[in-house]
Structure formats: structure tokens, C-alpha cells
């Protein structure tokens, strides 16, 4: 007959280890939670620098400063987790420009919401690790002290403690009273004072602007009552109307995508589809539309030919956040345009796991790519500033790389921003399909046979509907275009454009087959 699994001797041996685990857990949770609730992170959200900190009020609260009122809406996160966003400085020239930016970004908030969630997750992980480390340190110290005292000394202390039990009880009572007095002195005075200002009261945004119709998202928004709320009604009304006009226009366009879905070429089992975008210039309103077109077609890859921003500034990170969020299920191959220059946009692309082409051949979804970001730098409304090389020099350099590839690893697709950067490669016939943007209008597709090999050049029109370098708005300034590219075994076989007109109607272009590639 086997002995009992749980015995007193086994419990005595396991007791210290169990105690250490409980001690580690208590310290880890206490330190991690304390660090988390007191943590904050300064990031770029929309057109602002902002400081994000976690709360436990189950709301996302936007503190817009002294002039504009605070806004909040429910988060529906576990454990009543909330977020406070302290909106700080911006590079907007005036209040009207700032509010229009904020309202338009708020009409497509998915990218910024995802960014905030990522920051909160990083805070939780960092503080969780710090808590676990603190708990382990305390457990090791206690275990070391326990071992150093030894069993004989522990028995002596135990006997001494019980022999003066009453004296110990008296001291425990004194210590307990002292602790209660200390706690009361810390938390009591603030509660005994009469507050000079009543706690913040919140009212629905619809109550503040009863004449405005709100969509489902805005119905849950609450506004802090006070002078800034009542005094800024006109400002708030303008922002809400801009938001509504943007969501209405792009929302109606999105609804029309499914109606034209039957005319969009859809991938077969042996085909790989890529979606080409370019020159978005901050217009994130087109992102869900482009994503829906890609979804209907069955695209597995997004190709970004650059100029996602207007000036490459840090406040424009929302444009890359939006692209990453709406195409999170697709692999992304990208280059930066002349308006993206400065390094920030490229770093945001890489942070979001985009494959940023940098003059080295790379294979994605079985397609062999080559490309590079634009060497020229152009700000919002400023003249071009030369980079380390000209587009002509870049064209020669990339052609040398493309033409140096072996026949079994030839370049299927070259992606650059300015079509001038692929001219030498096209002339020498060292890539099958050469893609660009920059011109804000479609050019091609033009196919030529160079030394027995088909070479197709194509310039995509502006996806953001940009007339100039800044396209963020509640409507399009030019038709917004995306292009679907079809590949079979890594080789381009066809393309089709889909265009959103200024009226909001969608034009689906004819599917064009590309001549089969002939190996060099």
C-alpha cells in the first residue's frame, strides 16, 4: 500500500517554497501595478505631441488644454482600464487649421487608436517585467536571509517569540495603531477639506449641439462642462461639421465598393494580387476604401510608391499608422517619396514591419523586388533640395544592380517614387515591371520589348486625390487611384486601375493582360 501523497513532512518542506512564490507574486503585482498607473509616454498622435497615461476610469479622455474642453468616451477595455491623452503642442499655423486636421484624422481614427493601444501594451509589458524582477529580488533576499539564519537559530527565535507572547501582542497593537494613524494622516486631510471647485461634470456632445446630427461613434462622446465648453461652441461645431462631412463622403464611397466588386479582377488559385498606392499625402480617408478594394480582389501584398506625407514631419506619423492598421493582414513593400524625406517616415514604416526597399533585391510573396526611396527632399510648399544623389544618378545605379542579377533571379518589379529613377533600367530591359508615382496622374502602362524581354512601365495616379502636396480633407481634389497588379509565379501578368472620382463615384478600369516575360 503506497503512502499518502500529502504528508505533514512534505508540507513543511514545500511551505517555504510556496511562501516564496506567494511573496514573489504579491511584490510583482504591487510593483508592476504601481508603476503602470504612474507611467506615461510622450508620443505623436495625429497632429500633436501627446502624453499618454493609463487610468482605471473606463474612459479614454482627451485633455485639449485650457481653451478647448476635455472629451471622453468609454473604452470597453478589461478591468475598467482607461486612457488619458494630454494633447500638447502642434506645428499647425492657426486654430482653424489645427481643428480641421484633428477632425479629419478623427474621421479615420483606426491607425491612431491602434498606436495608442500599442503604447499602453508596451507600458503594461515594461512594468510587468519590472514588477517580476522586483518580486524575484525580494524573494531571493528573503530566501538568502532564511538560509543564513539557519534552522537552529530559527528555532531559538521561535521559542523566544512564544516565551514573550503577551509582550509581542502589546507591541503588535501599538504598531497597528501607529500604522492606522499614519494612513489617516496621509489620506485624511485632503478628504476633510471642502473642495473649492466641484468635480467635473460630463454631458453628451449631442446635448451641447442639439442641431447637429451625430453618427454612432460620436453619440458616445461626452464633453466636460465649463466655460471652455460653452465659450467654444462655435469652434466645436466647426470641428464636428468637418468630421461629419469627411465621414459622410468617404463612408458613401466605401459603401459603393461592394457594388462594383463584380467588375474587379479577383485572384485565382495560381495568382498573387498586389495593390499599388502612391501619393496619399496624408489622406487617410482613402485607406479603408483602398483596403476594401484589395480585400475584394484577394490581394496579399501592398506596394507603396511613396509620398505618404506632405513634409515628412513627425506629426504625420498618423498617415503610416493608418496604412499599417488598414492593411495589417497584408505584407507591405514601400519606398519613401520626395515629400517623405528626412528619415522619420521611413523609420515609421520599418517600425510597422514594412519592407522598405534600399537598393538591394528582395523577395516578397514570391516576387523579386528592387527599388529605393527618392533622393530629393521637398517640403510642404518648398522647393526641391538635392540629396546625396540626383534621380538620374539613382537611375543609373539601380540599373547596374538590376542588370547584374543572374537570369534565374531577375528583377520582376522595380518600385521607385519618381519615374525618372527607373528610366535606365527600362531602357536596358533589366526588370519586367517598373512602378512609380510622383506625377499625380496615370502614365501607362507602356510595354516595350527590349532584347526579347517585355518591359512595362507604369505611373500610378495619386491615391490621396492630391492636387498639391497636402491632400487631407473631407473630399478629393483629384481622382483617387489604386491599381491591382496580378502575378503568376512571381511574374507580372496583368493590371487594373480602380478610381474614385471627385463626385464619389467609382470607375473600374479594364483588366489589361501584360505580355509574358521572356528570360534573358
C-alpha positions as CSV (number, residue, x, y, z in Angstrom):
1,X,0.0,0.0,0.0
2,X,1.5,3.3,-1.1
3,X,1.9,6.2,1.4
4,X,-0.2,9.3,1.3
5,X,0.6,11.8,-1.3
6,X,0.3,14.8,1.0
7,X,2.0,14.4,4.4
8,X,2.9,16.8,7.1
9,X,6.7,16.5,6.4
10,X,6.1,17.2,2.7
11,X,4.0,20.2,3.6
12,X,6.8,21.5,5.9
13,X,9.3,21.1,3.1
14,X,7.1,22.7,0.5
15,X,5.9,25.5,2.8
16,X,8.9,27.8,2.4
17,X,8.9,27.5,-1.4
18,X,5.2,28.2,-1.5
19,X,5.7,31.2,0.7
20,X,8.4,32.5,-1.6
21,X,6.1,32.1,-4.7
22,X,3.3,34.0,-2.9
23,X,5.8,36.7,-1.8
24,X,7.1,37.0,-5.4
25,X,3.6,37.2,-6.7
26,X,2.5,39.9,-4.2
27,X,5.5,42.1,-4.8
28,X,5.4,41.6,-8.6
29,X,1.8,42.6,-8.8
30,X,2.2,45.5,-6.4
31,X,5.3,47.0,-8.0
32,X,4.1,46.4,-11.6
33,X,0.6,47.8,-10.9
34,X,2.0,50.9,-9.1
35,X,4.5,51.5,-11.9
36,X,1.8,51.1,-14.6
37,X,-0.7,53.5,-13.1
38,X,2.0,56.1,-12.7
39,X,3.6,55.6,-16.1
40,X,3.3,57.9,-19.1
41,X,4.7,58.1,-22.6
42,X,5.2,61.0,-24.9
43,X,4.2,60.2,-28.5
44,X,2.9,61.8,-31.6
45,X,-0.8,61.3,-32.0
46,X,-2.5,62.9,-35.0
47,X,-1.2,66.5,-35.5
48,X,0.0,66.8,-31.9
49,X,2.6,65.7,-29.5
50,X,0.7,64.0,-26.7
51,X,1.4,62.4,-23.3
52,X,-0.5,59.1,-22.8
53,X,-1.1,57.6,-19.3
54,X,-3.3,54.7,-18.2
55,X,-6.2,55.2,-15.8
56,X,-8.9,52.9,-14.3
57,X,-12.0,55.0,-15.0
58,X,-13.1,53.0,-18.1
59,X,-12.8,56.1,-20.4
60,X,-10.5,57.5,-23.0
61,X,-10.2,61.1,-22.0
62,X,-8.7,63.8,-24.3
63,X,-7.4,66.9,-22.5
64,X,-7.2,69.6,-25.2
65,X,-5.8,72.3,-23.0
66,X,-7.2,75.4,-21.4
67,X,-9.2,76.8,-24.4
68,X,-11.0,73.7,-25.6
69,X,-13.0,71.3,-23.4
70,X,-12.0,67.8,-22.4
71,X,-13.7,65.0,-24.3
72,X,-14.1,61.4,-23.2
73,X,-15.7,58.2,-24.4
74,X,-16.0,54.7,-23.0
75,X,-13.2,52.3,-23.8
76,X,-14.8,48.9,-23.1
77,X,-11.4,47.6,-22.0
78,X,-11.0,44.8,-19.4
79,X,-10.6,45.7,-15.7
80,X,-12.0,49.2,-16.2
81,X,-8.8,50.3,-18.0
82,X,-8.9,53.8,-19.3
83,X,-6.5,56.1,-21.1
84,X,-5.7,59.8,-20.6
85,X,-4.4,61.6,-23.6
86,X,-2.8,65.0,-22.7
87,X,-2.8,66.8,-26.0
88,X,0.2,69.2,-26.2
89,X,2.0,71.3,-28.8
90,X,1.4,71.1,-32.6
91,X,3.0,72.7,-35.6
92,X,-0.3,73.9,-37.1
93,X,-0.2,77.6,-38.0
94,X,-3.6,78.5,-36.6
95,X,-6.5,77.1,-34.6
96,X,-8.7,76.6,-37.6
97,X,-6.1,74.6,-39.4
98,X,-5.5,72.6,-36.3
99,X,-9.1,71.7,-35.7
100,X,-9.6,70.8,-39.4
101,X,-6.6,68.4,-39.1
102,X,-7.9,66.9,-35.9
103,X,-11.4,66.5,-37.2
104,X,-10.3,64.8,-40.4
105,X,-7.9,62.5,-38.6
106,X,-10.7,61.6,-36.1
107,X,-12.9,60.6,-39.1
108,X,-10.5,57.7,-39.7
109,X,-9.1,57.0,-36.2
110,X,-8.2,53.4,-36.6
111,X,-4.5,54.0,-37.1
112,X,-4.2,56.3,-34.1
113,X,-6.3,54.1,-31.9
114,X,-4.0,51.2,-32.7
115,X,-1.0,53.3,-31.9
116,X,-2.4,54.2,-28.5
117,X,-3.2,50.6,-27.8
118,X,0.3,49.6,-28.7
119,X,1.8,52.2,-26.3
120,X,-0.4,51.0,-23.5
121,X,0.5,47.4,-24.1
122,X,4.2,48.4,-24.1
123,X,3.7,50.2,-20.8
124,X,2.0,47.1,-19.3
125,X,4.8,44.8,-20.5
126,X,7.6,47.1,-19.3
127,X,6.0,47.5,-15.9
128,X,5.1,43.8,-15.7
129,X,8.8,42.9,-16.3
130,X,9.9,45.4,-13.8
131,X,7.4,44.1,-11.2
132,X,8.5,40.5,-11.8
133,X,12.2,41.5,-11.4
134,X,11.4,43.3,-8.2
135,X,9.5,40.3,-6.8
136,X,12.3,38.0,-7.7
137,X,14.8,40.3,-6.0
138,X,12.7,40.3,-2.8
139,X,12.2,36.6,-2.9
140,X,16.0,36.0,-3.3
141,X,16.8,38.3,-0.4
142,X,14.3,36.6,1.8
143,X,15.5,33.1,0.8
144,X,19.1,34.1,1.4
145,X,18.3,35.6,4.8
146,X,16.3,32.5,5.7
147,X,19.2,30.2,4.7
148,X,21.8,32.4,6.5
149,X,19.8,32.3,9.8
150,X,19.7,28.5,9.7
151,X,17.3,26.1,11.4
152,X,18.9,26.2,14.8
153,X,18.7,30.0,15.1
154,X,15.1,30.0,13.7
155,X,14.1,27.5,16.4
156,X,15.7,29.8,19.1
157,X,13.8,32.8,17.7
158,X,10.6,30.8,17.6
159,X,11.0,29.8,21.3
160,X,11.9,33.4,22.3
161,X,8.9,34.7,20.5
162,X,6.5,32.4,22.2
163,X,8.0,32.9,25.7
164,X,7.2,36.6,25.5
165,X,3.9,36.2,23.6
166,X,1.9,38.8,25.7
167,X,4.7,41.4,25.2
168,X,4.7,40.8,21.5
169,X,0.9,41.2,21.4
170,X,1.1,44.5,23.1
171,X,3.8,45.7,20.7
172,X,1.7,44.5,17.7
173,X,-1.2,46.5,18.9
174,X,1.0,49.6,19.2
175,X,2.4,49.1,15.8
176,X,-1.1,48.6,14.3
177,X,-2.4,51.8,15.9
178,X,0.7,53.7,14.6
179,X,0.1,52.4,11.1
180,X,-3.6,53.5,11.2
181,X,-2.6,57.0,12.4
182,X,0.0,57.3,9.7
183,X,-2.5,56.2,7.0
184,X,-5.1,58.6,8.3
185,X,-2.6,61.5,8.3
186,X,-1.7,60.8,4.7
187,X,-5.2,60.4,3.2
188,X,-7.4,62.2,5.7
189,X,-6.6,65.9,5.3
190,X,-7.5,66.0,1.6
191,X,-10.8,64.5,2.3
192,X,-11.7,66.8,5.2
193,X,-11.2,70.0,3.2
194,X,-14.1,71.3,1.3
195,X,-13.3,71.4,-2.4
196,X,-13.3,74.9,-4.0
197,X,-14.4,73.6,-7.4
198,X,-17.0,70.9,-7.9
199,X,-15.9,67.6,-9.6
200,X,-16.0,67.6,-13.4
201,X,-19.5,67.0,-14.7
202,X,-19.8,65.5,-18.2
203,X,-22.5,66.0,-20.7
204,X,-23.1,64.2,-24.1
205,X,-21.8,66.1,-27.1
206,X,-25.3,65.8,-28.6
207,X,-26.6,67.9,-25.7
208,X,-24.1,70.7,-26.5
209,X,-25.0,70.7,-30.2
210,X,-28.7,69.6,-30.5
211,X,-29.0,70.9,-34.0
212,X,-26.2,68.6,-35.3
213,X,-26.9,65.0,-36.3
214,X,-24.2,62.6,-35.0
215,X,-23.1,59.2,-36.2
216,X,-22.9,56.2,-33.9
217,X,-19.3,56.9,-32.9
218,X,-19.9,60.5,-31.8
219,X,-23.1,59.6,-29.8
220,X,-20.9,58.2,-27.0
221,X,-18.6,61.2,-26.8
222,X,-19.0,63.3,-23.6
223,X,-17.8,66.9,-23.0
224,X,-16.6,68.3,-19.8
225,X,-19.0,71.1,-18.7
226,X,-17.5,74.5,-18.1
227,X,-16.6,77.9,-19.7
228,X,-14.4,76.3,-22.4
229,X,-17.3,74.2,-23.4
230,X,-19.9,76.9,-23.6
231,X,-17.5,79.5,-24.9
232,X,-16.1,77.3,-27.6
233,X,-19.4,76.0,-29.0
234,X,-18.7,77.6,-32.4
235,X,-15.2,76.1,-32.6
236,X,-16.6,72.7,-31.6
237,X,-19.4,72.9,-34.1
238,X,-16.9,73.6,-36.9
239,X,-14.8,70.6,-36.0
240,X,-17.9,68.3,-35.7
241,X,-19.2,69.5,-39.1
242,X,-15.8,68.9,-40.7
243,X,-15.7,65.4,-39.2
244,X,-19.3,64.7,-40.4
245,X,-18.6,65.9,-44.0
246,X,-15.5,63.7,-44.1
247,X,-17.1,60.6,-42.7
248,X,-20.1,61.1,-45.0
249,X,-18.1,61.4,-48.2
250,X,-15.7,58.6,-47.6
251,X,-18.4,56.5,-46.0
252,X,-20.6,56.7,-49.1
253,X,-17.7,55.8,-51.3
254,X,-16.9,52.8,-49.1
255,X,-20.5,51.6,-49.5
256,X,-20.1,51.7,-53.3
257,X,-17.1,49.5,-53.4
258,X,-19.1,46.3,-52.9
259,X,-21.5,47.4,-55.7
260,X,-18.6,47.4,-58.3
261,X,-16.9,44.4,-56.8
262,X,-18.1,42.2,-59.7
263,X,-16.0,44.2,-62.1
264,X,-12.8,43.9,-60.1
265,X,-10.4,41.2,-61.2
266,X,-10.2,38.6,-58.4
267,X,-7.2,36.4,-57.7
268,X,-7.4,32.8,-58.9
269,X,-5.6,29.9,-57.1
270,X,-2.4,30.4,-59.1
271,X,-2.4,34.2,-59.0
272,X,-0.9,36.6,-56.4
273,X,-2.5,40.1,-56.4
274,X,-0.8,43.2,-55.1
275,X,-2.4,46.6,-54.5
276,X,-0.4,49.7,-55.6
277,X,-0.9,53.0,-53.9
278,X,1.1,56.3,-54.2
279,X,1.0,60.0,-53.3
280,X,-1.5,59.6,-50.5
281,X,-0.2,62.9,-49.0
282,X,-1.8,62.3,-45.5
283,X,-5.3,61.5,-46.9
284,X,-6.1,58.6,-44.7
285,X,-9.8,58.9,-45.7
286,X,-8.9,56.8,-48.8
287,X,-7.3,54.0,-46.8
288,X,-10.4,52.0,-45.9
289,X,-11.6,52.3,-49.5
290,X,-8.3,51.0,-50.9
291,X,-8.3,48.2,-48.3
292,X,-11.8,47.1,-49.3
293,X,-10.8,47.0,-52.9
294,X,-7.8,44.9,-52.0
295,X,-10.0,42.6,-49.9
296,X,-12.5,42.0,-52.7
297,X,-9.7,41.3,-55.2
298,X,-8.0,38.9,-52.7
299,X,-4.7,41.0,-52.5
300,X,-1.9,39.6,-50.4
301,X,0.5,42.4,-50.9
302,X,0.5,46.2,-50.7
303,X,3.0,48.2,-52.8
304,X,3.5,51.8,-51.6
305,X,5.3,54.1,-54.2
306,X,5.8,56.9,-51.7
307,X,4.7,60.4,-50.7
308,X,2.5,59.2,-47.8
309,X,3.1,62.6,-46.1
310,X,3.3,66.2,-47.1
311,X,6.6,67.2,-45.5
312,X,8.0,64.1,-43.7
313,X,7.4,65.7,-40.2
314,X,6.8,63.7,-37.0
315,X,3.2,64.9,-36.7
316,X,2.4,63.0,-40.0
317,X,3.1,59.6,-38.4
318,X,-0.7,59.1,-38.3
319,X,-0.5,58.5,-42.1
320,X,1.8,55.5,-41.7
321,X,-0.2,54.3,-38.6
322,X,-3.4,54.3,-40.7
323,X,-1.8,52.4,-43.6
324,X,-0.4,49.8,-41.2
325,X,-3.8,49.4,-39.5
326,X,-5.9,49.1,-42.6
327,X,-3.5,46.7,-44.3
328,X,-2.4,44.8,-41.2
329,X,-3.2,41.5,-42.9
330,X,-1.1,42.2,-46.0
331,X,2.7,42.3,-46.4
332,X,3.8,45.8,-47.4
333,X,6.7,46.8,-49.8
334,X,7.4,50.5,-49.7
335,X,9.6,53.4,-50.8
336,X,9.6,56.9,-49.4
337,X,8.9,59.8,-51.8
338,X,10.4,63.3,-52.0
339,X,7.8,64.7,-49.6
340,X,8.7,61.8,-47.1
341,X,12.4,62.7,-47.0
342,X,14.1,63.3,-43.7
343,X,14.2,59.8,-42.3
344,X,11.1,59.9,-40.0
345,X,8.6,58.4,-42.4
346,X,11.0,55.6,-43.4
347,X,11.6,54.8,-39.7
348,X,7.9,54.7,-39.0
349,X,7.5,52.3,-42.0
350,X,10.1,50.0,-40.6
351,X,8.6,50.2,-37.1
352,X,5.4,48.9,-38.6
353,X,7.2,46.0,-40.3
354,X,7.1,47.4,-43.9
355,X,9.7,46.1,-46.3
356,X,11.4,49.4,-47.2
357,X,13.4,48.9,-50.4
358,X,17.0,50.1,-50.2
359,X,18.7,49.3,-53.5
360,X,19.1,45.6,-52.6
361,X,17.0,42.8,-54.3
362,X,14.4,41.3,-52.0
363,X,11.7,38.6,-52.5
364,X,8.2,39.1,-51.0
365,X,5.3,36.7,-51.8
366,X,7.5,35.1,-54.4
367,X,8.0,38.4,-56.3
368,X,11.6,39.7,-56.7
369,X,11.7,43.5,-56.0
370,X,14.3,46.2,-56.4
371,X,13.9,49.9,-55.6
372,X,14.9,52.8,-53.4
373,X,13.4,55.9,-51.7
374,X,13.6,59.2,-53.6
375,X,16.8,61.1,-53.1
376,X,15.2,64.5,-53.4
377,X,13.7,66.3,-50.4
378,X,10.7,68.6,-50.8
379,X,8.8,70.2,-48.0
380,X,5.2,71.4,-48.0
381,X,5.2,74.3,-50.4
382,X,9.0,74.5,-50.6
383,X,11.5,73.9,-53.5
384,X,13.3,70.7,-54.0
385,X,16.5,70.1,-52.1
386,X,19.1,67.8,-53.6
387,X,20.0,64.7,-51.7
388,X,23.2,62.6,-51.8
389,X,22.5,61.9,-55.5
390,X,20.2,63.0,-58.3
391,X,17.3,60.9,-59.7
392,X,19.5,60.4,-62.9
393,X,22.3,59.1,-60.8
394,X,19.9,56.9,-58.8
395,X,18.5,55.6,-62.1
396,X,22.0,54.6,-63.3
397,X,22.9,53.0,-60.0
398,X,19.7,50.9,-59.8
399,X,20.0,49.8,-63.4
400,X,23.5,48.5,-62.7
401,X,22.1,46.5,-59.7
402,X,19.2,45.2,-61.8
403,X,21.2,44.2,-64.8
404,X,23.8,42.4,-62.6
405,X,21.3,39.8,-61.4
406,X,21.5,36.3,-62.8
407,X,18.8,35.1,-65.2
408,X,17.2,32.8,-62.6
409,X,16.9,35.8,-60.1
410,X,16.0,38.6,-62.5
411,X,14.0,41.6,-61.1
412,X,10.3,41.1,-61.5
413,X,9.2,44.5,-60.2
414,X,11.1,47.8,-59.6
415,X,9.5,50.3,-57.3
416,X,10.6,54.0,-57.1
417,X,8.8,57.2,-56.5
418,X,9.9,59.3,-59.4
419,X,9.6,57.6,-62.9
420,X,12.9,59.3,-63.7
421,X,14.5,56.8,-61.3
422,X,13.7,53.8,-63.4
423,X,14.5,55.1,-66.9
424,X,17.9,53.4,-67.2
425,X,16.6,50.1,-66.0
426,X,13.7,50.3,-68.5
427,X,16.0,51.2,-71.4
428,X,18.3,48.3,-70.7
429,X,15.4,45.9,-70.1
430,X,16.6,44.6,-66.7
431,X,13.1,44.4,-65.0
432,X,9.7,43.2,-66.1
433,X,7.5,45.8,-64.4
434,X,8.6,49.3,-63.3
435,X,6.3,51.2,-61.0
436,X,6.3,54.8,-59.7
437,X,4.1,57.7,-58.6
438,X,5.1,61.3,-58.1
439,X,3.2,62.8,-61.1
440,X,-0.3,62.7,-59.5
441,X,-1.6,61.3,-62.8
442,X,-1.6,57.9,-64.5
443,X,1.0,57.3,-67.2
444,X,0.9,53.9,-69.0
445,X,1.1,51.1,-68.9
446,X,3.6,51.2,-71.7
447,X,5.2,47.9,-72.8
448,X,8.2,47.5,-75.0
449,X,10.3,44.5,-76.0
450,X,14.0,45.0,-75.1
451,X,16.3,42.3,-76.3
452,X,13.5,39.8,-76.4
453,X,12.2,40.7,-73.0
454,X,8.9,42.6,-72.3
455,X,9.3,45.7,-70.1
456,X,6.3,47.5,-68.8
457,X,6.4,51.0,-67.2
458,X,3.5,52.4,-65.2
459,X,3.0,55.5,-63.1
460,X,0.1,55.3,-60.6
461,X,-2.1,58.4,-60.1
462,X,-2.5,59.9,-56.7
463,X,-4.3,57.6,-54.3
464,X,-5.0,60.6,-52.0
465,X,-6.6,62.7,-54.6
466,X,-3.9,65.3,-54.2
467,X,-3.7,68.4,-56.3
468,X,-0.7,69.6,-54.3
469,X,1.4,68.2,-51.5
470,X,-1.3,68.1,-48.9
471,X,-4.4,66.0,-49.5
472,X,-6.0,65.5,-46.1
473,X,-9.6,66.8,-46.5
474,X,-13.2,65.9,-46.4
475,X,-13.3,65.5,-50.2
476,X,-10.9,64.7,-53.1
477,X,-9.1,67.4,-55.1
478,X,-8.2,65.0,-57.9
479,X,-9.5,61.4,-58.6
480,X,-8.0,58.9,-56.2
481,X,-6.5,55.9,-57.9
482,X,-5.3,52.5,-56.8
483,X,-4.0,49.7,-59.1
484,X,-4.3,46.0,-58.8
485,X,-1.3,44.0,-60.1
486,X,-1.6,40.3,-60.9
487,X,1.4,38.0,-60.7
488,X,1.8,34.3,-61.6
489,X,4.9,32.6,-60.2
490,X,6.4,36.0,-59.3
491,X,6.0,37.4,-62.8
492,X,3.5,40.3,-63.6
493,X,0.7,39.1,-65.9
494,X,-2.0,41.9,-65.6
495,X,-3.2,45.1,-64.1
496,X,-6.4,47.0,-63.4
497,X,-7.0,50.5,-62.1
498,X,-9.8,51.5,-59.7
499,X,-10.5,55.2,-59.4
500,X,-12.7,57.2,-57.0
501,X,-13.9,60.2,-58.9
502,X,-14.5,63.7,-57.5
503,X,-18.2,63.0,-57.3
504,X,-17.6,59.9,-55.2
505,X,-18.4,57.5,-58.0
506,X,-16.1,54.6,-58.6
507,X,-14.6,53.8,-62.0
508,X,-13.2,50.3,-62.5
509,X,-10.8,50.2,-65.4
510,X,-10.4,47.4,-67.9
511,X,-8.2,44.5,-66.9
512,X,-5.1,44.6,-69.0
513,X,-3.0,41.5,-69.6
514,X,0.7,42.0,-69.7
515,X,2.9,40.2,-72.3
516,X,4.6,37.1,-70.9
517,X,8.2,37.7,-69.8
518,X,11.0,36.2,-71.9
519,X,14.1,35.2,-69.9
520,X,17.3,36.9,-70.8
